[in-house]
Amino acid sequence: MKSTRLSLLALLMAAILVPERAEATRILEPFLSSSVSVSQEPSYAKWSRLAVQEAQKRQYRVLDYRYIGLKELSPYAAEQQFKLWVQQNEEPFSLYVTVRYSPKSDKLIRISTKESHP
């Protein structure tokens, strides 16, 4: 992935330095016609929004978050886990949020939280 980013950056820099617009377009053409959409949401986006809403509902100010991962518990239950950096009463700390849901129906089962103070 890192080499792809560097290659793309090198191509963009080359396109900027190339005076002819047609030549710049030719250089970038493989990337411009790619079927990958930059604006696609990750599969956990719905659950991350719920995790942030849960923290806000508990009066935490959300500073940032990180996706931890997916645990498939059974064909009927899965968990998405997130680490949120939150603040309450000027004290920043970590809040781990686990969102359990049904992968078959895509319905929420429950949300649990656990604070972690330094």
N, C-alpha and C positions, 0 to 999 in steps of 0.2 A: 504494500500500500504506500509506503513512504517513497519508494522509487517511482511509483506512478505519479504521486504528487509532484516530485521533483521534475519528472519528464514533462508533465503538463505545464509546470511553471516555466521550464526552459522553452517550451513551444510558445507559450504566451509572450515571453520576453522576445523571442525571435520574431513573432508576428508584429510586435510593436516596433521593432527595429527595421523591419522590411518596409521600404518606402511604398511599394506598389500594393494596393489594397487586394487585388486579385491573388497575389502571391501569399499574402497573410491569410486569406480565406482558404487557399489550397493547403497551407500548413495545418490549419486548425480543423479542416473538414472532418477527419475521423472522430474528433471529439464533439463537434457540433451536431453530427448526425447520429450520435449515440442514443440508444433507446433508454438509457438510464436517466431517470428524472431526479434532479437535485431536490425537488420539493416533496418527494415522497416521505410520508411519515413512517417512523419505525413501527414494528408490530406492537410494541409496548406503549405507544403514545397515549392511547385511551386510559390505560392503567396509571401512567405517570401523572396525567391530569387529575385523576381521582386521588392519588397519593398527595399531591400538592393541595388539593381542596380539603382533604382530611386534616392536614397540618394547619391550614388557615382557619378551619372550623374550630380547632383547638386553641386559637389565638396565637399561633406561632407566626413570626414573620419569616418567610422562606427566602434565604439568601442564594441558594444554589442546590442542585441535586445531581445525583449520579445513578445511573441504572446499574444494578448489581447483577441481575439475571433472572432466568426463568427456571422454576422447578416444576416438573410434571409429576404430580403426586399419584394420579391414576387417570384412567380415560375420562373421568368425570370431574376432576379437580386439578388445578394448576395454580402456582403462585408466581407473581411478579414481585421482585424485591427492589427497593430503592433506598438510597441513603440521602437524606436531605440535611443540608446545613441550615439551621434555623436560629432564630433569636427570639427570646422572650425576656422582658424586663432587662434589656441591655446585656443579657448573658447569651453568648452564642454557644451552641452545642449541636451534636448530631442527633438526628431522629431517623430511625430505621422504620420504614413502612413496608408492610407485606400485604399485598392485595391478592386474596384468594378468589378464584372465579371458576366457572364451568367452561372448559374449552369447547364443549359441544354446543352449548346455548349462548356462550359469550356473556353470561349473566354473572353479576357480582355475588359472591357468597358472603365474604366479610373482609374487613380491613383491620389490621392490627398495627400498633405502633410500639416502639421501644426507644426510650431516651438513652443517650450515651453522653455523659458529662465528662470533660477532661479532668 
